[in-house]
Amino acid sequence: MTRLTVYHCSTPDIPNKVLSHLEDIAATLGELAIGFERAEATLPVSFEMSAEEVMTTCQGEVDAWMAKGGYESVDVLSIDEDHGQQTSTRSQWLREHRVAGKWVLCVVAGRVQLSLHAGDYVYAVLCERDDRITVPAGMAYWLDMSDRPRLVALRVLPDPDGWRPEYVEQPVHDRFQGFDD
């Protein structure tokens, strides 16, 4: 189940708010100019698929996002320890960072926790299949795929060169408990 947990940075072990209704999650994130939606149709993506197969299967959604937001690149995050596919490592995603432009995370299989740092608060969104989140330009975040990662997601990015992170100098990610699947 998709869930939003809001923490104050001074109390990372005590949530201020926990939401599980999609409308409440969308409204709370919307106050920060973060878009949240659930895809209308589930894309037939499996963990056994290559990045190329995922892109082919998701091409319609990719084209729609590219046209909608003026994005310039898309890549596939495919991490599944059961099938040995790892196109990136967990540790690089656990570091708090930001990208220059607005970007979209489209979860097409599995789960991931996207933690967004805005002011004195962290908004931890447990995203599941069919969840789509649009992150504003420059917002600090980190992704936690758990100790047993199982995720296939698309990142729709503003930079034609793809994902180019800027790591935060004084991160808060290490204060917060990880996603325990």
C-alpha positions in Angstrom: 0.0 0.0 0.0 1.3 3.5 -0.9 2.0 5.5 2.2 3.3 9.0 3.0 5.1 9.5 6.3 6.0 13.1 7.3 8.8 13.7 9.8 10.3 16.9 11.3 14.1 16.8 10.9 14.6 17.2 14.6 12.6 14.0 15.4 13.5 11.5 12.7 12.1 8.6 14.7 8.7 10.1 15.4 6.3 10.7 12.4 4.2 13.8 12.5 1.8 12.4 10.0 1.1 9.1 8.3 -1.3 9.0 5.3 -2.5 6.0 3.2 -5.4 7.5 1.1 -4.1 8.4 -2.3 -6.2 11.7 -2.3 -4.6 12.8 1.0 -1.1 11.9 -0.2 -1.6 13.8 -3.4 -3.0 16.9 -1.5 -0.2 16.9 1.0 2.5 16.6 -1.6 0.7 19.1 -3.8 1.3 21.8 -1.2 5.0 21.4 -2.0 4.5 21.4 -5.8 5.2 17.7 -5.8 2.9 15.8 -8.2 1.5 12.4 -7.2 -0.8 10.2 -9.2 -1.7 6.6 -9.8 -1.5 5.3 -13.4 -4.8 4.3 -14.8 -3.5 1.0 -16.3 -0.8 -1.4 -15.1 2.0 -1.9 -17.6 2.9 -5.6 -18.1 6.5 -5.3 -16.8 8.3 -8.1 -15.0 11.6 -8.2 -13.1 13.1 -10.6 -15.7 12.8 -8.0 -18.5 15.9 -6.2 -19.8 16.0 -2.4 -19.7 15.3 -2.4 -23.5 12.3 -4.6 -23.0 11.0 -2.4 -20.2 11.4 0.7 -22.4 9.6 -1.0 -25.3 6.7 -2.0 -23.1 6.5 1.5 -21.5 7.0 3.5 -24.7 3.5 4.9 -24.8 3.8 6.3 -21.2 7.3 7.5 -21.9 6.2 9.4 -25.0 3.3 11.0 -23.0 5.6 12.2 -20.2 8.2 13.5 -22.7 5.5 15.5 -24.5 3.8 16.7 -21.3 6.8 18.0 -19.5 9.4 18.8 -22.1 11.7 16.1 -20.6 14.8 15.1 -22.6 15.8 11.6 -21.3 14.5 8.5 -19.7 16.3 5.7 -18.0 15.3 2.4 -16.4 16.1 1.6 -12.8 16.1 -2.2 -12.6 17.2 -3.7 -9.3 16.2 -7.2 -8.3 18.5 -9.3 -6.3 16.5 -12.5 -7.0 17.3 -12.3 -10.7 20.7 -10.7 -10.5 19.8 -7.6 -12.4 21.3 -4.4 -11.0 21.7 -1.4 -13.3 22.7 0.7 -10.3 23.6 0.2 -6.6 21.6 0.9 -3.5 24.3 3.0 -1.8 24.4 5.7 -4.5 20.6 6.2 -4.1 20.7 6.4 -0.3 22.8 9.6 -0.5 20.7 12.8 -0.4 21.0 14.6 -3.7 19.1 16.8 -6.1 18.9 17.3 -9.9 18.7 20.6 -11.7 15.3 20.2 -13.3 11.9 18.8 -12.6 11.8 15.0 -13.0 9.4 12.1 -12.7 9.6 8.7 -11.0 7.3 6.1 -12.5 7.3 2.8 -10.5 6.3 0.0 -12.9 7.1 -3.0 -10.7 8.1 -3.5 -7.1 8.4 -0.8 -4.3 10.7 2.0 -3.3 10.7 4.7 -0.6 11.3 8.2 -2.1 12.2 10.6 0.7 11.9 14.3 -0.1 13.6 16.9 2.1 11.7 20.2 2.1 12.7 22.8 4.7 12.6 21.3 8.2 10.6 18.2 7.0 11.1 14.9 5.3 8.3 13.4 3.3 8.9 9.7 2.9 6.7 8.2 0.2 6.5 4.4 0.0 5.8 4.1 -3.7 4.4 0.9 -5.3 3.6 -0.3 -8.8 1.7 2.4 -10.9 2.7 5.3 -8.6 4.0 8.4 -10.4 5.7 11.3 -8.6 6.9 14.5 -10.2 9.7 16.1 -8.1 10.3 19.9 -8.5 13.7 21.1 -9.7 16.3 21.3 -7.0 14.4 19.4 -4.3 16.7 17.2 -2.2 15.8 13.5 -2.1 17.0 10.0 -1.7 15.7 6.6 -2.7 15.7 3.5 -0.5 15.0 0.2 -2.1 15.4 -1.8 1.2 17.9 -4.5 2.0 16.2 -6.8 -0.5 15.7 -4.5 -3.5 13.0 -5.3 -6.0 12.2 -2.4 -8.3 11.7 -1.5 -11.9 11.1 2.2 -12.4 11.4 4.8 -15.1 13.1 8.1 -14.4 12.0 10.8 -16.8 14.6 13.5 -16.6 15.2 17.1 -17.9 18.8 16.7 -18.9 19.6 15.1 -22.3 22.7 13.5 -20.7 20.5 11.7 -18.1 20.8 11.6 -14.3 23.3 14.1 -13.0 23.1 14.3 -9.2 24.4 17.1 -7.1 25.0 15.6 -3.6 23.8 17.7 -0.6 26.7 19.1 1.6 24.8 18.7 4.9 22.5 15.8 4.3 19.9 14.5 6.7 19.3 11.1 5.1 21.5 9.3 7.6 19.3 10.4 10.5 16.3 8.5 9.2 15.5 4.9 9.5 15.7 3.0 6.2 12.9 1.3 4.4 12.4 -2.1 5.9 10.6 -4.3 3.4 
